[in-house]
């Protein structure tokens, strides 16, 4: 298991109550737009399979500072995704069921 340490100084707001992106602070507009886009199930379920990602059996990392990955790089990576290599599919199904029970209002 990989554990990432998050620098609080580099964190962005994960959401905004402002319904219109134009009214969101310019510094965070792209980040919030990316997160909102990933929160639209039809978009995610259509786009990811088109690029070879097996939704929902995948991982997503959002808004990664490139300096954390490659020394000397500037900027961020908006979305990075990959397929999970599952050894125990039943374990995954139990984890998904537990998440659905914990967050019944979240879409699939």
Helices and strands as residue ranges (DSSP letters): G 8-10, G 21-23, G 26-28, H 29-38, H 41-50, E 58-65, G 66-68, E 76-83, H 89-102
